[in-house]
């Protein structure tokens, strides 16, 4: 689908009040009800909302949004997150980078880093970093998930067990108010857990939309990580977790520690 600038704000409104109506959204954006109905139809088809009479509500979510749509969502924000996270990665470092459109944004910002090793189960990340002659790219084995170029499964997790790297860059499909990172594919979660266990420091990269979503499989709690890079101030419970557990919280364009 063609991603609309309104979609993020519609999700934010739904998260704040639990339900959005065609009438209210049409007035808010100064567009026709037909335009809003198209927006809601697209968001419902993507799994972010569920239609109800006169509008839509947040969906609990059992499957992820399509990869091409995820790429288009919050593109500028993801670029900003990528720049912020990459700035925290020094030259001469080894790192894991897992599956996700935001982790791919980090990879693009690593193209000028020198003498780094990147180990990934994301074919898109591998292709991006192949352009950096100063980066040794190591690609994990496993089952190819054609929908997004991710490699998953038991063999992939075992592959990461061979290494001990300086940094892990991970994404998540959702983050709840208790700081639990969530995803949709248990095979991908197993790999993410192996990545976290074999890195000296782990950084989460995630845009603000992940606070308005849910997913069924637990990855880890934010309290167990070292850094969180995002594009907007998180909900207060997440800020408190970062403060309590001394997690570096960085918001694009206005870093917060």
N, C-alpha and C positions, 0 to 999 in steps of 0.2 A: 504494500500500500504506500501511497505518497504521504510521508509524515508531515503533519501540520504543526506549526508553532503553538497552536492552541492546546495540543494534546497534553503536554506536560502540565499546563495550568489546570486543565480539566481534572487530571489525576490528583493534583494538589488539593483542589476544591473537594473532590470526592473523599480524599483522605481526611480532610478537616471536618467535614460535616456528615460523612457516611453515604451521602446520596447527592446526585446532581439531577437537575431537571432541564428539559429542553428550553422552557420559557426563560428560566433564570440565566442560563448560559448564553442564549441568544441576546439577551439584554446586556450581559456582561461584556461580550465581545462585539456587540453592535453588528451582528450578522443575522441572517434569516434562520428561522427554525429548521428549514431544510438542510442548511449547512451544518448546524449542530447535530441533526439526526445522522448525517453522514459521518461526522466525527465520532459520534457514539457507536455507530455501527462498526467503524474501523477499530476502535479501541476494544469493543466487545469481541470482534473477530480475532484480535491479537491476544485475548485472554486477560486484559487488564481490568475490564469492567464487565458487568452482567446487566442486561437490559431488564428494566422493570417498567411498569406503566408510567409514561410521561418522562422517563429519564433513564438513569442507570445507577448501579451501586458498585462498590469495590468487589472484586471477585477474590475468593480464597486462593485460586490458582493451583492447578495440578500439573500443568505443562508450561514450558517456557515460550516466550515470544519468538517468532521466527528470526533467524540470524540477520537477514537483510534489513528487517525493520529495526532490530536492536542497534545495528550500525548507524542508522539514521537518527536515532533518538539521542538528544543532548550531545550532538557532535562537538560543538564548541566547548561545552563543559568538559567532555572527555579529553579534548586536546589540552585544556588547561590543567586538568588532573595529571595527565601524562607528563607535562612539563615540570610540574611540581614534584612528582615522584622521581623522575629521572634526575632532577637536580640533587636528590638525596643519595644517589648511587654514584660512588666515586669511580674513577678509572681504576684499572687493575683489579676488578672485582669479578666474582663468579655469582651467578644468579639463576634461579628458577623463574620461569614465567608461565602461568597456566592459561586456561581457556577463558576468553572473554573479549568483548570489544574495547573495554577500558584498558585491559592489559596490553592489547594491541596498540593503543594510543601511547602507552609507556614505551613500547618497543620503538615506535617511530621517533621518540625523543632521545633514544639511545644511539642514534645513527652516527653521532660524532664522538661517542665515548671511545676511549682507547684501551686496548689490551683487556677486553672483557670476554668472559665465557658465559653464554646463555644456553641453558638446557630447558627445553620446552616440549610440551605435548600439544602445541598449537601450531599447525602448519602455516597459518597466516603470520604468526610471529616469526617463524623460521624464515619465511620468504621476505619479510620486512628487514630483518637483521642481516640477511645475506648480502644486502647492499653495503654493509659496514665491513670493510676489509680488516678492521682492527677487532672484529668480534668473531670468536670461534663459536659456531652454532652447533649444538648437539640436539638431535631430535629423538624423542622417546619412541619406542615401539608400542604396539597395541592395536586395538580395534579402531578403525577410522570411522568417526561419526561424520557422515557426508554433509549433514546440515550446516556444520560450522567449521569443519576442518580440524576438529579436536580428536585426539587419540586418547582412548579410555580403556578401562578394564584392568584385570589383575596384573597382566604383564606390564602395563604402563606403571602401575604403582611399584612393582618390583624393580623396574628400571631406575626409578628415582632413589631407591634405597642404596644404590651404589655410591651416591655422592654425599658430600657435606659442603654446602655452598655458603657464601656470605649473606645473600639476600634471597628471599622468595617474594615474588610479586603475584598476588592472587586477587581474583575478583569473586563476587557472590551475586546470586540472583535476587536475594532479599536479605534484609537485616531487621530483626524485630527489636522492640524497645528494651528487651533484656540483653541486647548485644549479641544474640545468636545469629551467626551467618548461615544462610540457607540456600539450598539449590534444588534442582529438579531431578537430576540423574544420579542415582546412588553410586554408579561406576565412576563418575566424575568426582564425586565427593571423596571416594576412597583415594583417588589420585591426589586430590588437594590435601588430604590429611597426611599422605606420605611426603608431599612437598614441604608442608609446614614442619613435620618432624625432622627433616633433614636440612634445615636452613638455620643459620645462626640468628638471623633476624627476619621477620615476616612483615611485609607491608600489604595492607588492604587498599585497593583502589576501587572506588565506587561512587557513582553520581547520586544525587539526591532522590531520584525516582525509586531507588531500592528501599527507601523507608516506607513507601506506600504499597509495597508488594508483599506477597507471602509465597513460600515454597515448602515442600514437605520434608526435605532431607537436611539434617543438621550437619554442618561442616565443623565448626568450632565456635567458641565464644570469643568475641572481640578482646576480652580481658587477657587472652593468651597470646595476643599479637604484640608487635612493637610499634607499629605506625598505622595511621589511617589517613588517607589522602582523598579528599572529596571536594565538591564544588559549592557547597552551601552549608551553613551551620547545621549540624545534626540536631535531632530532638534532644531535649535536656537530659533524659536518662542515658543517652549515648555519650553526651559530653561528660556526665558524672563518672561513667565507666572509665573513660579515658583519663580523667583526673585521678581517680582512685588507684588505677593500675599503672600510672605513669606511662601511658601510651601517647606517643607524639601524634597530635591531631593537627592536620594542616588543611586549611580551606583555600582553594585556588583564589588567587588575587588578594588574599588577606590571611597569611599563615597564622595559625593559633597553636601555641604549645601548651 
